Amino acid sequence: MTVLSESELIQIRRHLHQIPELALHEFQTHDYLIEEIKKFRQDYLEIQVPQALPTAIMVLVHGSNPQRTIGYRADIDALPVEEKTGLQYSSQNLGIMHACGHDIHMTVALGLLSYFSEYQPIDNLMFFFQPAEESESGGKKAYELGIFSEKWRPDEFYGLHDNPALPAGSIGCRMGTLFAGTTEVNIDLIGKSGHAAFPQNANDTVVAMSSLIMQIQTIISRSIDPIKSGVITLGKVEAGTIRNVIAGHTRIEGTIRGLSQKMILEIDQRLRDICAGIARSYNMEVNLDLNQGGYWPVENNPKLTEIFISYMKKNPNVEFIETEPAMTGEDFGYLLAKFPGTMFWLGVNDDSQLHSATFTPDESSIFRGIEAIKDFLNYRMKA
Ligand SMILES: CC(=O)N[C@@H](CCC[C@H](N)C(=O)O)C(=O)O
């Protein structure tokens, strides 16, 4: 086996695209990744599957003269989105899609691994194929299980996310905060159901919900410093069963984003206050569940990120773009709070946004991404 070619990489990406799986259920993906990794030259490789996180894969590439272990993370889960790209290699798993480009992330990681399994690195390289980025905080779970210990402990950690707003194959990054921290929000309103004709005998959670949503949407505009900003999106609402029965239960699911932990906590507190107010004024139970999990702001390490950015800027084969912070969330933020490192963007040039049913990243970004990262890792290992 040699290093994966561009067409082999595209084949791999298309296969992964067809088998998207949700957080912590990435079994088919896991088996396929193992199958591909086993095709590489095994002389320097050691593979480990943590028992308690069975869809994760860790691969250590033993270096020739290791001074450190460099970690590289790729997330492997997909989203509950019904694909509408019309591509021949569309998702075969109904209602699930790689709409956030984790198929690209995995393919780039496999490309790097195939290269370093042939050309032994100087330092150790630890590849972490991580389940559950979109929900369930796979990164935090992995850390708490202690899987990054002893030889699996990265001295520095890198990871990328694809970005449709950047040219294909370009690398984007910034000093400081790259991504927001997020909190998952679940709200259950519990009133009393009843006949549509007799509201006086019921307690309508749909009416309370409408008021609650409007009040929540004043948090960003009225309660926080506009220069610092944040986002609250309530993406899912479920209420009632039929038009002529008053809904006794309504559930709202959403997400809060802020560029600092302080901002996240401020928004969380306002949300608690508003829910308490709604409970009182509508005389019903409002149960609020806030869960940040591992979605801490992604804070790039100053020293390593300066090295990363200055290398990418001077590499003539790389189009480097200094980016603004983004309100996307990432549980790599949790891992970067434990290990120094850098998260960066890989441009995939697409009109569709991340998480959209028509998301179609440009596949030429895969090969260019691998080249840029491979060159950086080789450079870093000589430093
Ligand atoms: C890059 C990206 O799109 N990440 C997700 C992370 C999910 C965070 C968490 N489940 C939440 O919704 O708060 C994102 O939606 O930004």
The ligand as a Gaussian input file, in Angstrom:
#p B3LYP/6-31G(d) Opt

LIG

0 1
 C      -19.362000      23.052000      13.724000
 C      -20.753000      22.871000      14.202000
 O      -21.686000      23.084000      13.475000
 N      -20.902000      22.429000      15.464000
 C      -22.152000      22.272000      16.102000
 C      -21.887000      21.865000      17.526000
 C      -23.107000      21.517000      18.286000
 C      -23.143000      22.128000      19.638000
 C      -24.259000      21.673000      20.540000
 N      -24.831000      20.440000      20.208000
 C      -25.338000      22.751000      20.533000
 O      -26.202000      22.711000      19.669000
 O      -25.308000      23.616000      21.397000
 C      -22.933000      23.582000      16.074000
 O      -24.160000      23.518000      16.037000
 O      -22.329000      24.660000      16.066000

